[in-house]
Amino acid sequence: MARPIAGPQSLLRTLNGRAILETLGRRGPQTRAELMAATGLSRTAVTQVLRMLEGAGAVVPAGVDRETRGPAASRVALHPRLGVAAAVHVDHHAAHVALVDPMGVVRAEQHAPFPLRGDRVEHITSLIDECLLAVQAPLRLVVIGVPGIVTADGGIRDDQGPDGGAFKAALISRLDCPVRVENDVNLAALAELTSGAGAELSSFALLLLDDGLGGGIVIDGMLHRGFSGVAGEVMYLPQTPLPIGAPVLGDAVVGDLALTNGRDPSLTLDQHLDAAAAGDEAALAMAAEMGRRITLVAGSVALVLDPEAFVLSGSAAHPVLVDAVQSVADAYAAQLPMRFLVSSFGPEAPLVGAIGEAASALRTTVFSSVLPDRSSR
């Protein structure tokens, strides 16, 4: 019998190895029988691949399965020292850091407001350093969600203008690992697409309200960023009687609405909404106007993209605001029917999205580092 050539065998080992690593990454510790069932590989193939992965330091024994009937079977798991990724959500006030392993499990977490005078990069990296002390594993990459327009090369354009990629470059220099910068609302949309309110939809638009109003657009199951990262910047969509270029919603608008309705403008949006939930008439009037503005934004998007649904996130998911939006939408339903859903993750949606993207990128990175290099064969 002719000996098989090396190329196809190397390719087969790589494919089998990736199938097993992906299964361990998504399902946690597995027995050989469970790996066979999940991947469709034979017992011999699973045994050979596990031997290769153990030699590469990618997998380790993980106890014994005593729950299933029959003889006890040993489990294997990804090696905990394969490394971690940092998922970061930055808003105008604070940074939230979570370290995740290849299975997407959060291993350490830190959250702290930005100092009044201080460097954003130094603040973020110090939080990551604190998390790394608790985990004792190498940092492989960072996924960070920020407000503002994010270009394809990771540059940020916010209310202080474009940064030319300086923020990303500073993080890479300080952390010495790859850094991916994303718009925070886009990450929230990815969270809903992966395991939230949009998981069963082929298209939807997420509307997230916090310091401002932002949109994340999913078309045919894919996030749509636009040519220059501007897709979803809905806060300045024209609305009568607002002047062109005026924000539809945001902290300043909420303050103006509070003054107009005789409420304290220093209160937060959520405080006004909680007062509305308690029956405060002035706060209810504020909520009604905010609901009208959000619904008109949704209507403008619907006329262009016609998504299956809109997902309300951040403060837009507050029950009072959801009711206000639905009330206005019902009034327009004969002319333009729109479906509204509530976010599965609320204010945490951008961080949840960053965690999911960081875990996925981490699996790709570490699996590539331990599998045979087909290009050298």
C-alpha positions in Angstrom: 0.0 0.0 0.0 1.3 3.4 -0.9 2.2 5.7 2.0 -0.2 8.7 2.3 1.4 12.0 1.3 2.2 14.4 4.2 0.1 17.4 2.9 -3.4 15.9 3.2 -2.5 14.2 6.5 -1.3 17.6 8.0 -4.5 19.2 6.7 -6.6 16.5 8.3 -4.9 16.8 11.6 -5.4 20.6 11.6 -9.1 20.3 10.7 -9.7 17.6 13.3 -7.7 19.5 15.9 -9.7 22.7 15.3 -13.0 20.7 15.5 -11.9 19.4 18.9 -10.6 22.7 20.2 -13.8 24.5 19.1 -15.9 21.9 20.9 -13.9 22.2 24.1 -14.0 26.0 23.7 -17.8 26.1 23.4 -18.9 23.2 25.6 -16.2 23.0 28.3 -14.6 19.7 29.5 -15.6 16.7 27.5 -15.0 12.9 27.5 -13.7 11.2 24.4 -17.2 9.8 23.7 -18.7 13.3 23.9 -16.0 14.6 21.5 -16.8 11.8 19.1 -20.5 12.7 19.2 -19.9 16.4 18.8 -17.3 16.2 16.0 -18.2 13.0 14.1 -14.6 11.8 14.4 -13.7 8.2 15.2 -12.3 7.2 18.5 -8.9 6.7 16.9 -8.9 10.2 15.4 -10.0 11.8 18.7 -7.3 9.9 20.6 -4.6 10.9 18.1 -5.6 14.5 18.1 -5.8 14.7 21.9 -2.3 13.2 22.1 -1.1 15.9 19.8 -2.9 18.7 21.7 -1.6 17.4 25.0 1.9 17.5 23.7 1.4 21.1 22.5 0.1 22.1 26.0 -3.3 23.0 24.6 -5.4 20.5 26.7 -5.2 19.0 30.2 -7.1 16.3 32.2 -10.2 17.7 33.8 -11.5 15.0 36.1 -13.7 12.0 35.6 -17.3 11.8 34.4 -19.2 9.8 37.0 -22.7 10.9 36.0 -23.3 8.8 32.9 -24.0 5.1 33.1 -21.2 2.7 32.5 -17.5 2.9 33.4 -16.2 6.3 34.5 -14.6 8.2 31.7 -11.9 10.9 32.0 -12.6 14.4 30.7 -10.2 16.8 29.0 -10.4 20.6 28.9 -8.5 23.5 27.4 -5.4 24.4 29.3 -6.1 27.4 31.5 -2.8 29.0 30.6 -3.6 29.2 26.9 -4.2 32.9 27.6 -7.0 35.4 28.1 -8.5 38.3 26.1 -9.7 41.6 27.6 -13.2 42.9 26.7 -13.6 46.5 27.5 -16.5 48.9 27.4 -15.7 52.6 27.6 -18.3 55.3 28.0 -17.9 59.0 28.8 -17.6 58.3 32.5 -16.0 55.0 33.2 -14.2 51.9 31.9 -15.4 48.3 32.5 -12.9 45.5 31.9 -13.6 41.7 31.8 -10.9 39.1 31.1 -12.3 36.1 29.3 -10.9 32.7 28.5 -11.4 30.8 25.2 -14.7 29.4 26.5 -16.0 32.9 27.0 -15.9 32.6 30.8 -15.2 35.8 32.7 -12.1 35.1 34.8 -11.7 38.6 36.3 -13.5 42.0 36.2 -12.8 45.6 37.1 -14.9 48.7 36.8 -13.9 52.3 37.7 -14.8 55.9 36.7 -12.3 57.9 34.8 -10.3 60.3 37.0 -11.1 64.0 36.6 -7.6 64.5 35.3 -5.9 61.6 33.8 -5.1 59.6 30.7 -7.8 57.3 29.4 -5.3 54.8 28.1 -3.5 54.6 31.4 -6.7 54.2 33.3 -7.9 51.3 31.1 -4.6 49.5 31.1 -4.3 49.8 34.8 -7.7 48.0 35.2 -6.5 45.3 32.8 -3.3 44.9 34.8 -5.3 44.5 38.0 -7.4 41.7 36.3 -4.2 40.0 35.0 -2.8 39.8 38.6 -5.9 37.7 39.6 -5.7 35.4 36.5 -2.0 34.8 36.0 -2.4 34.1 32.3 -0.9 35.8 29.2 -3.0 38.6 27.6 -3.5 37.7 23.9 -5.7 40.5 22.6 -8.1 43.2 23.5 -11.6 44.1 22.1 -12.7 47.6 23.2 -16.1 49.3 22.6 -16.1 53.1 22.6 -18.7 55.8 21.8 -18.2 57.6 18.5 -17.6 56.7 14.9 -14.9 54.0 14.5 -13.1 53.7 11.2 -12.0 50.4 9.6 -8.4 51.0 10.9 -9.5 51.6 14.5 -9.5 55.4 14.5 -12.2 57.2 16.5 -14.2 60.2 15.6 -16.2 61.6 18.5 -17.2 65.0 19.8 -13.5 66.0 20.0 -12.8 65.1 16.4 -10.9 62.3 14.8 -7.9 60.8 16.7 -6.2 59.2 13.7 -5.9 55.9 15.5 -3.9 57.4 18.4 -6.0 55.8 21.0 -5.6 52.3 19.5 -1.9 52.8 18.9 -1.4 53.9 22.5 -3.2 50.8 23.8 -1.1 48.5 21.6 2.1 50.1 22.8 1.1 49.8 26.4 -0.3 46.3 26.3 2.0 44.8 23.7 -0.8 42.8 22.0 -3.4 43.2 19.2 -6.2 45.7 19.9 -9.5 45.9 18.1 -11.6 49.0 18.6 -15.3 48.9 17.9 -18.3 51.2 18.2 -20.0 50.4 21.5 -23.5 50.3 19.9 -22.3 47.9 17.2 -21.0 45.6 20.0 -24.4 45.8 21.6 -26.0 44.8 18.3 -23.6 41.8 18.0 -24.6 40.7 21.5 -28.3 40.7 20.6 -27.5 38.9 17.3 -25.5 36.2 18.9 -27.6 35.3 22.0 -30.2 38.0 22.6 -33.4 39.5 21.3 -32.1 39.5 17.7 -30.8 35.9 17.6 -33.9 34.6 15.6 -34.0 37.6 13.3 -32.3 38.1 9.9 -32.4 41.9 10.2 -32.9 44.3 13.0 -31.9 47.8 14.2 -30.8 48.3 17.8 -31.5 51.7 19.3 -29.4 52.3 22.4 -29.9 55.3 24.6 -27.4 56.5 27.2 -25.5 59.7 27.0 -26.8 59.9 23.4 -28.9 57.8 21.0 -27.0 55.4 18.8 -28.0 52.7 16.3 -26.6 49.3 15.4 -27.8 47.8 12.1 -27.9 44.0 11.3 -28.8 43.0 7.7 -29.0 39.4 6.6 -27.4 38.3 9.9 -24.4 40.5 9.5 -23.5 43.8 11.3 -23.5 46.7 8.9 -20.8 49.3 9.7 -21.0 51.3 6.6 -18.2 52.5 4.3 -16.6 54.8 6.9 -18.2 53.5 10.1 -21.0 56.0 10.1 -23.9 53.5 9.8 -26.2 53.8 12.8 -25.3 57.3 13.8 -29.0 58.2 14.2 -28.8 60.9 16.9 -28.8 63.7 14.3 -31.6 62.4 12.0 -33.7 65.5 11.1 -37.0 65.8 13.1 -39.5 68.6 12.9 -39.5 71.0 14.7 -35.8 70.5 15.6 -33.3 72.5 13.6 -31.0 70.5 11.2 -28.0 69.2 13.1 -29.7 69.2 16.5 -29.4 66.0 18.6 -32.6 64.0 18.9 -31.8 62.7 22.4 -28.9 62.8 24.8 -27.9 64.2 28.2 -28.3 67.8 27.1 -31.7 67.2 25.5 -32.9 65.4 28.6 -31.8 68.4 30.7 -33.8 70.8 28.4 -36.9 68.6 28.5 -36.6 68.6 32.3 -36.5 72.4 32.4 -39.4 72.6 30.0 -41.5 70.3 32.2 -40.5 71.8 35.5 -38.2 69.1 36.7 -34.6 69.2 38.1 -32.3 69.2 35.0 -29.4 67.8 37.1 -31.2 64.5 37.5 -30.2 61.5 35.3 -32.4 60.1 32.6 -33.1 57.0 34.6 -34.1 59.1 37.6 -36.6 60.9 35.4 -37.9 57.6 34.1 -38.2 56.1 37.5 -40.2 59.1 38.6 -42.5 58.6 35.6 -42.9 54.9 36.7 -44.0 56.2 40.1 -46.7 58.4 38.4 -45.0 61.9 38.3 -46.9 63.8 35.6 -44.0 66.0 34.5 -41.8 63.0 34.2 -44.5 61.1 32.2 -44.6 64.1 29.8 -40.9 63.9 29.4 -41.1 60.2 28.7 -43.8 60.7 26.1 -41.7 63.2 24.2 -38.6 61.0 24.3 -40.7 58.1 23.1 -42.0 60.2 20.2 -38.5 61.1 19.2 -37.2 57.5 19.4 -40.2 56.3 17.3 -39.6 58.9 14.6 -36.0 57.8 14.4 -37.1 54.2 14.0 -39.6 55.3 11.4 -36.9 57.0 9.4 -34.7 53.8 9.6 -37.7 51.6 8.7 -38.4 53.6 5.5 -34.8 53.0 4.3 -33.9 49.5 5.6 -37.3 47.9 6.6 -35.8 45.7 9.4 -37.8 42.9 11.0 -37.7 44.6 14.3 -36.1 47.3 16.5 -34.4 46.3 19.7 -34.5 49.0 22.4 -31.4 49.0 24.6 -29.8 51.0 27.3 -32.2 53.4 28.9 -34.5 52.9 25.9 -35.3 49.5 27.5 -36.7 51.2 30.6 -40.4 50.0 30.9 -41.7 53.5 30.9 -39.9 54.4 27.7 -40.8 51.1 26.0 -44.5 51.9 26.7 -44.0 55.4 25.4 -42.4 54.2 22.2 -45.1 51.5 21.7 -47.9 54.0 22.2 -46.5 56.3 19.4 -45.8 53.4 17.2 -49.3 52.1 17.5 -50.6 55.5 16.3 -48.5 55.2 13.2 -49.1 51.4 12.6 -51.6 51.9 9.8 -49.1 53.9 7.7 -45.9 52.2 8.9 -46.1 49.1 11.1 -43.0 48.6 13.3 -42.1 45.9 15.8 -40.2 46.7 19.0 -38.3 44.3 21.2 -36.5 44.8 24.5 -32.8 44.1 24.8 -31.8 40.9 26.5 -28.9 42.6 28.2 -29.9 46.2 29.0 -27.1 48.6 29.8 -24.6 45.7 29.7 -25.1 45.0 26.0 -21.9 46.6 24.8 -19.8 44.7 27.3 -21.6 41.5 26.5 -20.9 42.1 22.8 -17.2 42.8 23.6 -16.9 39.6 25.6 -18.4 37.5 22.8 -16.1 39.0 20.2 -13.1 38.8 22.5 -13.7 35.1 23.2 -14.2 34.3 19.5 -11.0 36.1 18.5 -9.1 34.5 21.4 -10.1 31.0 20.2 -8.9 31.8 16.7 -5.6 33.1 18.0 -4.7 30.4 20.5 -6.0 27.5 18.3 -3.8 28.8 15.4 -0.8 28.9 17.7 -1.1 25.2 18.8 -2.2 23.5 15.6 0.2 22.3 12.9 1.3 25.0 10.5 0.1 23.8 7.1 2.0 26.5 5.2 5.3 24.8 6.1 4.3 21.4 4.9 
